[in-house]
Amino acid sequence: MNNKLPSDLREAESNVYESIQSYFSSNSKQSFLSINLRFEGLRINPIIFRLSNKLTEIKFDNILLWADAGGAALAKRDNPELANKIFTFKEFINSTDLLNSVLLVCSPQPYDIEMFEQVCSHTNSTVIMINGKLEDPIVGIGSVGREMRKRFAEKWEILYFVQPLSMGALLKRFPNDWELFKLNTNGYSFAKSFDKRPDDETIMLNL
């Protein structure tokens, strides 16, 4: 059965919660999960705060991680009620009493990967990465470094992904396949599903 596209951000977030619950109730064993909401100008912090509260409601202890002190400080300012659950990567790596909490990681970037890998190896629980970017063609990194980044990026199970395109949209919602939607005068209509993420050429051929 094909999913319909979320009509707005709130519906997308509702779909994210459902995907997480479906994953946790399945027999899947992957500990590295990713969520990608590819909307332009999206403010990530409020989404992570709401996700944290939802996980708490369904009895999943969780903490929120930012790569740098500035990001963590801003998050604490924006939501003081969650301040005691907000940490930097370095603070988490140096901790001993946070290892069993689900990690919600805000937008790690390619330059954060070395420390992010330490975060992932330090936890005993599930890591949920929100709007992360792990691969980037950085000049001078070398083939060994690129290969290490690629291997790390391939470890992640995509729970939810939605991206508007120029003539359509791409959706992945666990446990369903990737779904491509075409934009027409009546809105979006389902075009085709794929068991793997389609590349740009495949997308263009089917829109």
C-alpha positions in Angstrom: 0.0 0.0 0.0 1.4 3.4 -1.0 1.8 6.2 1.4 0.5 9.7 0.6 2.8 12.6 1.1 2.5 14.6 4.3 0.5 17.7 3.7 2.5 19.8 6.2 5.3 19.6 8.7 3.1 18.5 11.5 1.9 15.5 9.5 5.5 14.7 8.6 6.4 14.7 12.3 3.4 12.4 13.0 4.7 10.1 10.4 8.2 10.2 11.9 6.8 9.1 15.3 4.9 6.3 13.7 8.0 5.1 11.9 10.0 5.1 15.1 7.3 3.1 16.9 7.1 0.7 14.1 10.8 0.2 14.1 11.1 -0.3 17.8 8.3 -2.9 17.7 9.9 -4.8 14.8 12.6 -7.3 15.0 15.2 -5.0 13.4 18.5 -4.8 15.3 20.1 -1.8 13.7 21.2 0.8 16.3 21.9 3.7 13.9 18.8 5.3 12.6 18.3 8.4 10.5 15.5 10.9 9.9 15.7 13.5 7.1 13.2 16.3 6.6 14.6 18.1 3.6 12.5 21.3 3.8 14.2 24.6 3.0 14.6 26.9 5.9 13.5 24.3 8.4 14.2 25.0 12.1 15.5 21.7 13.5 15.5 22.4 17.2 11.8 22.6 17.8 11.3 19.3 15.9 13.9 17.6 18.1 12.3 19.0 21.3 8.9 17.6 20.2 10.5 14.3 19.3 12.2 14.0 22.7 8.9 14.6 24.4 7.1 12.0 22.3 9.8 9.4 23.1 9.5 10.2 26.8 5.7 9.6 26.5 6.3 6.1 25.1 8.8 5.4 27.9 12.1 5.8 26.0 14.6 7.7 28.0 16.5 10.0 25.7 19.1 12.8 25.5 19.8 15.4 22.9 23.2 15.9 21.4 24.8 18.8 19.5 28.3 18.7 18.1 29.4 22.0 19.5 28.9 24.0 22.7 27.2 26.9 20.8 24.5 24.6 19.4 23.9 23.0 22.8 23.8 26.4 24.5 21.2 27.7 22.0 19.1 24.6 22.5 19.1 25.1 26.3 18.1 28.7 25.9 15.3 27.8 23.5 13.9 25.0 25.7 15.1 25.3 29.3 12.7 22.5 30.4 14.9 20.1 28.5 18.2 21.7 29.5 19.2 18.7 31.7 18.9 16.4 28.7 21.0 18.5 26.3 24.7 17.8 25.8 27.6 18.3 23.4 29.4 15.3 21.8 32.4 15.9 24.1 30.2 15.9 27.2 28.6 12.7 26.2 31.8 10.9 25.4 33.2 11.9 28.8 30.0 10.6 30.6 29.4 7.3 32.3 25.7 7.6 33.3 24.1 8.4 29.9 25.0 5.3 28.0 21.6 3.6 28.0 19.5 6.6 26.8 18.3 6.9 23.2 20.4 9.6 21.5 18.8 12.3 19.4 21.6 13.9 17.4 21.0 17.2 15.7 22.4 17.7 12.2 25.9 16.3 12.4 28.1 17.5 9.5 31.1 15.9 7.7 33.6 17.8 9.8 31.9 16.3 13.0 32.4 12.7 11.9 35.4 11.8 13.9 33.8 12.8 17.2 30.4 11.5 16.1 31.9 8.1 15.5 33.2 8.2 19.1 29.7 9.1 20.3 28.2 6.1 18.4 30.8 3.7 19.9 30.3 5.1 23.4 26.6 4.4 23.7 24.8 1.2 24.6 21.5 2.4 23.0 20.0 3.6 19.8 21.3 6.6 17.9 18.7 8.6 16.0 20.3 11.2 13.7 18.1 14.1 12.5 19.1 15.9 9.3 22.6 14.7 9.4 25.1 15.0 6.5 27.9 12.4 6.7 29.4 12.5 3.2 30.9 15.5 1.5 33.5 15.7 -1.3 36.0 17.6 0.7 39.2 18.4 -1.2 42.3 16.9 0.3 40.7 14.4 2.6 42.3 11.5 0.7 40.8 8.2 -0.6 41.2 6.4 2.7 39.3 9.2 4.6 36.5 9.2 2.0 36.2 5.4 2.2 36.0 5.6 6.0 33.3 8.2 5.8 31.4 6.1 3.2 31.5 3.0 5.4 30.2 5.0 8.4 27.4 6.6 6.3 26.3 3.1 5.1 25.7 1.9 8.6 22.6 4.1 9.0 19.0 2.7 8.5 16.7 5.4 7.1 13.5 5.5 9.1 12.0 8.5 7.5 13.0 10.7 4.6 11.0 13.3 2.7 12.4 15.8 0.1 10.5 18.1 -2.2 11.9 18.0 -5.8 11.4 20.5 -8.7 8.7 18.3 -10.3 7.7 16.0 -7.4 8.8 14.6 -4.1 10.7 11.6 -2.7 9.5 9.7 0.4 10.8 6.9 2.6 8.8 5.8 5.5 9.7 2.7 7.5 8.9 -0.1 6.8 7.8 0.9 3.2 10.0 1.2 0.1 11.2 4.5 -1.3 8.3 6.3 -3.1 8.4 8.9 -5.8 5.5 11.3 -6.3 4.9 13.5 -9.3 3.7 17.1 -9.1 0.8 17.9 -11.4 -2.1 20.4 -11.6 -4.1 18.4 -9.0 -1.2 18.1 -6.6 1.1 15.1 -6.0 0.3 11.7 -7.4 2.2 8.5 -6.7 4.6 7.6 -9.6 6.8 4.6 -8.6 8.3 2.8 -5.7 11.9 1.6 -5.3 13.6 -0.9 -2.9 16.7 1.4 -2.8 17.0 5.2 -3.0 16.7 6.2 -6.6 19.5 8.2 -8.1 18.9 11.6 -9.8 18.8 10.1 -13.3 16.2 7.5 -12.2 14.1 10.2 -10.6 14.2 12.4 -13.8 13.1 9.4 -15.9 10.1 8.8 -13.8 8.8 12.3 -13.4 
